[in-house]
Amino acid sequence: MGKIYKALIISSKNEKSLKIFNPGYLVISKKGIIEEVSEKDLRKKYKNHCFHDFSNYLICPGFVDVHNHLPQYVFVGIGEKALLPWLEKYTFPREQKFEKKEIASLSAKLFFNDLTKNGTTTSLTYVTVHKAATDIAFECAKKSKIRAIIGKVMMDQYSPKLLAERTEASLADSVELIDKWHGYNDRLFYAFTPRFAITCSWKLMRGIGKIAAKKNVYIQTHLSENIEEINVTKKLFPKCKSYTDIYYQAGILGPKTILAHCIYLDQKEVKLIKKTESNIAHCPTSNRFLMNGIMPFRKFREENLSIGLGTDVAGGYSLSMFNEMKEAIENSKSLCLFSRGRIGQTMTIAEAFYLATLGGAEVLSMKDSIGSLEKGKRADFLIIDHKQIDPMHGKGDYQEPEQILSRLIYRGDRSIIKDVFIDGEKVNRE
């Protein structure tokens, strides 16, 4: 049976403006597709649909997290002041433990459950170099009902002994996972996941580029996150013009490639990303937590680069996209302040919301099916108790939808999310 939901509805029209229905009626088919969104009372038109009145709540699209690390979640909030020592001290020892299936299973169940508790309905996720652990992650994602793109990390050089792979084996393991999971139920997908250029040989990256094009799968990696990382990378690939040029010459840039961080790109690198229609995962919390820097959001948007938000757990200290939107805005303010305005205007509330929803969907080549509440799209949405974080509980001033959205971004957390729906189906978040 189809369903009709009445509530304050906020969705992105584009990165500059919002679609607001106050109140609105969201009509969902029994197959989980949005049939209509309107301020008109649609109950007579859809007589056989079950009506749900959430007049005191807000409905918005599910969040899209375009960069995170499943195995790192257990040490979230613990860090060093620099990326490479942090990887050595925390990340690599933790990832080695995923050789044990019981650890991989417990970690994946916790991770995907907490993602949905935080209102994330679509995730782009790194696992470890272990094929079995990645397979387990897919199984857990399937059970959680989340929409996910998942990849086995690839590392065949300058890596800890217990994580170092043979090039051909790394590629072969990935292909097996692709054949099993890519496109599963039209909800689970695969991403080749070379960690970053330091730990990936030229042979490995070239192999990824060729197979990814043939299989039409995603590629996710890191780019220009940290000054020390950039310097090491340039020494390892002296024939390439830049960090980005390494990926370009290896053939791993393209419309289904997601590059995390991108803090220190020069203009030629920006042009390469634009030319190849590659995408950027902006991770403001992580960038500050590990003291890497601030990505110049306004500059990249003026170049029409495709950008979404990533929590980057555990570089980021929260799976909450409310937090990530807030950090994105505040990071842009800091950059504007310390550059004395030379970087351009700060990020707006509407832009941050777009990055966490429709912008993320665009990064993942899914904007035609998710990311906003529109006719024909999949019904991925949240029901939010926005009055819970209002000191006046919705009875005072400052109740304009834009003000409510601002309050959500700055004061919201997972406790205000009443229900999460994916493909119109309520997700169990116990």
C-alpha positions as CSV (number, residue, x, y, z in Angstrom):
1,M,0.0,0.0,0.0
2,G,1.2,3.5,-0.8
3,K,1.6,6.1,1.9
4,I,1.1,9.9,2.4
5,Y,3.2,11.8,4.9
6,K,2.2,15.3,6.0
7,A,4.9,17.5,7.6
8,L,7.1,20.6,7.0
9,I,9.2,19.4,4.0
10,I,12.5,20.9,3.1
11,S,14.6,19.7,0.2
12,S,17.3,21.2,-2.1
13,K,16.2,22.8,-5.4
14,N,19.8,23.5,-6.2
15,E,22.9,24.5,-4.2
16,K,21.6,28.1,-3.9
17,S,17.9,27.5,-3.0
18,L,15.5,25.3,-1.1
19,K,12.2,23.7,-1.9
20,I,9.9,24.2,1.0
21,F,6.4,22.9,1.6
22,N,4.9,24.2,4.8
23,P,3.1,22.0,5.4
24,G,3.6,19.5,2.6
25,Y,2.3,16.1,1.5
26,L,4.9,13.5,0.4
27,V,3.3,10.6,-1.5
28,I,5.2,7.3,-1.7
29,S,4.3,4.3,-3.9
30,K,4.3,0.8,-2.5
31,K,7.5,0.3,-4.4
32,G,9.2,3.1,-2.5
33,I,9.2,5.7,-5.3
34,I,8.1,9.3,-4.7
35,E,4.8,9.9,-6.6
36,E,4.2,13.5,-5.7
37,V,5.3,16.3,-3.3
38,S,2.9,19.2,-2.9
39,E,1.3,21.7,-0.5
40,K,-2.1,20.5,-1.7
41,D,-3.9,17.9,0.4
42,L,-3.5,14.8,-1.7
43,R,-5.6,12.4,0.3
44,K,-8.5,12.5,-2.1
45,K,-6.3,11.9,-5.1
46,Y,-4.6,8.9,-3.5
47,K,-7.6,7.4,-1.7
48,N,-6.0,4.0,-1.2
49,H,-2.8,5.3,0.4
50,C,-2.3,5.2,4.1
51,F,-2.1,8.7,5.7
52,H,0.5,9.6,8.3
53,D,0.3,13.0,10.0
54,F,3.7,14.4,11.2
55,S,2.5,18.0,11.3
56,N,4.8,18.7,14.2
57,Y,7.9,17.3,12.5
58,L,10.1,18.0,9.6
59,I,10.8,15.7,6.6
60,C,14.0,16.1,4.6
61,P,16.1,13.8,2.2
62,G,18.4,11.2,3.8
63,F,22.0,12.3,4.1
64,V,24.7,11.2,1.7
65,D,28.2,10.7,3.3
66,V,30.7,10.5,0.5
67,H,33.8,9.6,2.5
68,N,34.3,7.4,5.6
69,H,36.4,4.5,7.0
70,L,34.6,1.6,8.6
71,P,37.5,0.1,10.5
72,Q,38.5,3.4,12.1
73,Y,35.2,4.0,13.9
74,V,36.3,2.5,17.2
75,F,39.0,5.1,17.7
76,V,36.9,8.0,16.7
77,G,37.9,11.2,18.5
78,I,41.5,10.0,19.1
79,G,44.2,11.6,17.0
80,E,47.6,13.0,16.5
81,K,48.5,16.4,15.1
82,A,49.6,15.0,11.7
83,L,48.2,12.5,9.2
84,L,51.1,10.2,8.6
85,P,52.0,9.5,12.3
86,W,48.3,9.1,13.0
87,L,48.0,6.4,10.3
88,E,51.1,4.6,11.7
89,K,49.9,4.8,15.4
90,Y,46.2,4.1,15.1
91,T,44.9,3.2,11.6
92,F,47.3,0.6,10.3
93,P,47.4,-1.4,13.6
94,R,43.6,-1.3,13.8
95,E,43.1,-2.4,10.1
96,Q,45.5,-5.4,10.7
97,K,42.9,-6.8,13.1
98,F,40.4,-7.2,10.3
99,E,42.1,-10.4,9.3
100,K,39.8,-11.8,12.0
101,K,36.3,-12.2,10.7
102,E,34.6,-11.8,14.1
103,I,36.2,-8.3,14.5
104,A,35.2,-7.4,10.9
105,S,31.6,-8.5,11.5
106,L,31.1,-6.7,14.8
107,S,32.7,-3.6,13.4
108,A,30.6,-3.5,10.3
109,K,27.3,-4.1,12.1
110,L,28.0,-1.3,14.5
111,F,29.2,1.1,11.8
112,F,26.2,0.7,9.4
113,N,23.8,0.8,12.3
114,D,25.2,4.0,13.6
115,L,25.3,5.6,10.1
116,T,21.5,5.1,9.8
117,K,21.0,6.3,13.4
118,N,22.6,9.5,12.3
119,G,20.3,9.8,9.3
120,T,22.8,8.7,6.6
121,T,21.0,6.7,3.9
122,T,23.8,6.5,1.4
123,S,27.5,6.0,2.2
124,L,30.8,5.7,0.3
125,T,32.9,3.5,2.6
126,Y,36.5,2.2,2.9
127,V,37.1,-1.2,4.5
128,T,40.6,-2.7,4.7
129,V,42.9,-4.8,2.4
130,H,41.1,-8.0,3.4
131,K,38.7,-9.4,0.9
132,A,36.8,-11.4,3.5
133,A,36.3,-8.3,5.7
134,T,35.0,-6.4,2.7
135,D,32.6,-9.2,1.9
136,I,31.4,-9.1,5.5
137,A,30.9,-5.3,5.2
138,F,28.7,-5.8,2.2
139,E,26.7,-8.5,4.0
140,C,26.2,-6.2,7.0
141,A,25.2,-3.3,4.7
142,K,22.6,-5.5,3.0
143,K,21.1,-6.4,6.4
144,S,21.0,-2.7,7.5
145,K,19.2,-1.7,4.3
146,I,21.5,1.2,3.7
147,R,22.4,2.3,0.2
148,A,26.2,1.9,0.1
149,I,29.3,2.0,-2.1
150,I,32.0,-0.1,-0.5
151,G,35.6,-0.9,-1.4
152,K,38.5,-3.1,-0.3
153,V,41.5,-0.9,0.4
154,M,44.4,-1.5,-2.0
155,M,48.1,-1.1,-0.9
156,D,51.0,-2.8,-2.7
157,Q,54.0,-0.6,-1.8
158,Y,55.4,1.3,1.2
159,S,52.9,-0.3,3.5
160,P,53.0,-2.2,6.8
161,K,54.1,-5.8,6.3
162,L,50.7,-7.2,7.4
163,L,48.8,-4.9,5.1
164,A,51.0,-5.1,2.0
165,E,49.4,-6.9,-1.0
166,R,50.7,-8.4,-4.1
167,T,49.5,-6.3,-7.1
168,E,47.8,-9.0,-9.1
169,A,46.1,-10.5,-6.0
170,S,44.8,-7.0,-5.0
171,L,43.2,-6.6,-8.4
172,A,41.9,-10.1,-8.5
173,D,40.3,-9.9,-5.0
174,S,38.6,-6.6,-6.1
175,V,37.2,-8.1,-9.3
176,E,35.7,-11.0,-7.3
177,L,34.0,-8.6,-5.0
178,I,32.7,-6.5,-8.0
179,D,31.2,-9.6,-9.6
180,K,29.5,-10.5,-6.4
181,W,28.2,-7.2,-5.1
182,H,28.3,-4.4,-7.7
183,G,24.7,-3.4,-8.4
184,Y,23.2,-5.9,-5.8
185,N,19.5,-5.1,-5.4
186,D,20.3,-1.7,-7.1
187,R,21.4,-0.6,-3.6
188,L,25.0,-1.9,-3.1
189,F,27.9,-1.0,-5.3
190,Y,31.6,-1.3,-5.5
191,A,34.5,1.2,-5.5
192,F,38.1,0.4,-6.3
193,T,39.9,1.9,-3.3
194,P,43.6,2.7,-3.7
195,R,44.4,4.2,-0.3
196,F,46.6,7.0,-1.8
197,A,49.5,7.2,-4.2
198,I,52.1,6.6,-1.5
199,T,50.9,3.0,-1.0
200,C,50.0,2.2,-4.6
201,S,52.3,1.3,-7.4
202,W,52.0,2.5,-10.9
203,K,51.1,-1.0,-12.0
204,L,48.3,-1.2,-9.5
205,M,46.8,2.2,-10.4
206,R,47.0,1.5,-14.1
207,G,45.3,-1.9,-13.5
208,I,42.5,-0.2,-11.5
209,G,41.9,2.4,-14.3
210,K,41.5,-0.3,-17.0
211,I,39.2,-2.6,-15.0
212,A,37.1,0.2,-13.6
213,A,36.3,1.5,-17.1
214,K,35.4,-2.0,-18.2
215,K,33.3,-2.8,-15.1
216,N,31.8,0.7,-14.8
217,V,32.5,0.8,-11.1
218,Y,33.5,3.7,-8.8
219,I,37.1,4.7,-7.7
220,Q,37.7,6.4,-4.3
221,T,41.1,7.6,-3.0
222,H,42.7,10.5,-1.2
223,L,44.3,13.5,-2.8
224,S,46.3,16.4,-1.4
225,E,45.3,16.1,2.2
226,N,48.5,17.0,4.0
227,I,51.7,18.8,3.2
228,E,54.0,16.0,4.3
229,E,51.9,13.5,2.4
230,I,52.2,15.6,-0.8
231,N,56.0,16.0,-0.5
232,V,56.5,12.2,0.0
233,T,54.2,11.5,-3.0
234,K,56.1,13.8,-5.3
235,K,59.4,12.1,-4.5
236,L,57.9,8.7,-5.3
237,F,56.5,9.9,-8.7
238,P,59.1,12.4,-10.0
239,K,58.0,12.1,-13.6
240,C,54.5,13.4,-12.9
241,K,53.7,17.1,-12.9
242,S,51.6,17.0,-9.7
243,Y,49.9,14.8,-7.2
244,T,46.7,15.0,-9.3
245,D,48.7,14.3,-12.5
246,I,49.7,10.9,-11.0
247,Y,46.1,9.8,-10.9
248,Y,45.5,11.4,-14.3
249,Q,48.3,9.6,-16.1
250,A,47.4,6.3,-14.3
251,G,43.9,6.6,-15.8
252,I,41.9,6.7,-12.5
253,L,40.2,10.1,-12.8
254,G,36.7,10.3,-14.2
255,P,33.0,10.9,-13.5
256,K,32.8,8.0,-11.0
257,T,36.0,8.9,-9.2
258,I,35.8,10.5,-5.7
259,L,38.8,12.3,-4.4
260,A,38.9,13.0,-0.7
261,H,40.2,16.3,0.8
262,C,41.9,18.2,-2.1
263,I,43.1,20.9,0.2
264,Y,46.3,22.1,-1.6
265,L,45.5,21.8,-5.3
266,D,47.1,24.3,-7.7
267,Q,45.2,25.7,-10.7
268,K,46.5,23.0,-13.1
269,E,45.3,20.3,-10.8
270,V,41.9,21.9,-10.6
271,K,41.7,22.0,-14.3
272,L,42.5,18.2,-14.5
273,I,39.7,17.4,-12.1
274,K,37.3,19.6,-14.0
275,K,38.4,18.1,-17.4
276,T,37.9,14.5,-16.2
277,E,34.7,15.4,-14.4
278,S,36.1,13.8,-11.2
279,N,34.5,14.6,-7.8
280,I,35.6,15.9,-4.5
281,A,34.7,14.7,-1.0
282,H,35.0,17.7,1.3
283,C,35.9,16.6,4.9
284,P,36.0,19.8,7.0
285,T,36.0,18.1,10.4
286,S,38.8,15.8,9.6
287,N,40.8,18.5,7.9
288,R,40.8,20.5,11.1
289,F,41.0,17.6,13.6
290,L,44.3,16.4,12.0
291,M,45.5,19.9,11.4
292,N,45.7,19.4,7.6
293,G,44.2,22.7,6.4
294,I,41.0,24.1,4.9
295,M,39.7,23.2,1.5
296,P,38.9,26.4,-0.6
297,F,35.2,25.5,-1.1
298,R,34.2,28.8,-2.8
299,K,37.1,28.6,-5.3
300,F,36.2,25.1,-6.3
301,R,32.5,25.9,-6.7
302,E,33.4,28.9,-8.9
303,E,35.2,26.3,-11.1
304,N,32.0,24.2,-11.1
305,L,33.7,21.2,-9.5
306,S,31.3,18.5,-8.1
307,I,31.6,18.5,-4.3
308,G,29.9,16.4,-1.5
309,L,30.4,16.1,2.2
310,G,32.3,13.3,4.0
311,T,32.6,12.6,7.7
312,D,35.9,10.9,7.2
313,V,35.6,8.9,10.4
314,A,37.9,8.6,12.2
315,G,39.8,11.6,10.9
316,G,36.5,13.2,11.5
317,Y,35.1,12.6,15.1
318,S,31.4,12.1,14.2
319,L,29.2,10.2,11.8
320,S,26.7,13.0,12.1
321,M,26.1,15.0,8.9
322,F,24.6,17.7,11.0
323,N,28.0,18.2,12.5
324,E,29.7,18.0,9.0
325,M,27.4,20.7,7.6
326,K,28.2,22.9,10.6
327,E,31.9,22.3,10.3
328,A,31.8,23.1,6.5
329,I,30.2,26.5,7.2
330,E,32.5,27.3,10.0
331,N,35.6,26.3,8.1
332,S,34.6,28.5,5.2
333,K,34.2,31.4,7.7
334,S,37.7,30.8,9.1
335,L,39.2,30.8,5.6
336,C,37.3,33.9,4.6
337,L,38.3,35.7,7.8
338,F,42.0,34.8,7.7
339,S,42.3,35.5,4.0
340,R,40.6,38.9,4.6
341,G,37.9,38.0,2.1
342,R,40.2,37.1,-0.8
343,I,38.9,33.5,-0.9
344,G,35.3,34.7,-1.5
345,Q,32.0,34.5,0.3
346,T,31.4,32.0,3.1
347,M,29.2,28.9,2.6
348,T,25.5,29.4,3.1
349,I,23.0,27.2,5.0
350,A,21.4,26.2,1.7
351,E,24.8,25.2,0.3
352,A,25.8,23.1,3.3
353,F,22.4,21.3,3.1
354,Y,22.8,20.7,-0.6
355,L,26.3,19.2,-0.1
356,A,24.9,16.8,2.5
357,T,22.0,15.7,0.2
358,L,21.7,16.4,-3.5
359,G,25.3,17.5,-3.9
360,G,26.5,14.2,-2.4
361,A,24.1,12.3,-4.8
362,E,25.6,14.2,-7.7
363,V,29.1,13.2,-6.6
364,L,28.0,9.6,-6.6
365,S,26.3,9.8,-10.0
366,M,22.9,9.3,-8.3
367,K,21.3,12.7,-8.5
368,D,18.6,11.4,-10.8
369,S,17.4,8.9,-8.1
370,I,18.3,10.2,-4.6
371,G,19.3,13.4,-2.8
372,S,16.1,15.4,-3.0
373,L,12.4,14.8,-2.6
374,E,11.1,14.9,-6.1
375,K,8.6,12.9,-8.2
376,G,10.2,9.7,-9.6
377,K,13.0,9.6,-7.1
378,R,13.6,6.9,-4.5
379,A,12.0,7.7,-1.1
380,D,15.1,8.1,1.1
381,F,14.0,10.5,3.8
382,L,14.1,11.4,7.5
383,I,11.4,12.4,9.9
384,I,13.0,14.9,12.4
385,D,11.7,16.3,15.7
386,H,13.0,19.8,15.1
387,K,11.2,21.3,18.0
388,Q,13.2,19.2,20.4
389,I,16.2,21.5,20.0
390,D,14.2,24.7,20.0
391,P,14.4,26.4,23.4
392,M,10.7,27.4,22.9
393,H,9.7,24.0,21.5
394,G,8.3,25.6,18.3
395,K,6.0,28.1,20.2
396,G,8.1,31.2,19.9
397,D,9.5,33.3,17.2
398,Y,12.1,32.2,14.6
399,Q,10.0,29.5,13.1
400,E,10.6,30.2,9.4
401,P,11.8,27.0,7.6
402,E,15.2,28.5,6.8
403,Q,15.6,29.3,10.5
404,I,14.6,25.8,11.5
405,L,17.1,24.4,9.1
406,S,19.9,26.6,10.5
407,R,19.0,25.4,14.0
408,L,19.1,21.8,12.8
409,I,22.6,22.2,11.4
410,Y,24.0,24.0,14.5
411,R,22.2,22.1,17.2
412,G,21.0,18.9,15.7
413,D,22.3,15.4,16.4
414,R,20.9,11.9,15.9
415,S,18.6,12.1,19.0
416,I,16.2,14.3,17.0
417,I,15.9,11.8,14.1
418,K,12.6,10.0,14.7
419,D,12.6,7.7,11.7
420,V,14.8,6.9,8.7
421,F,13.3,5.6,5.4
422,I,15.2,4.0,2.5
423,D,13.2,3.2,-0.6
424,G,10.1,4.1,1.4
425,E,10.9,1.4,3.9
426,K,11.4,2.3,7.6
427,V,14.9,1.2,8.7
428,N,15.3,-0.5,12.0
429,R,17.7,1.6,14.0
430,E,17.8,-0.3,17.3
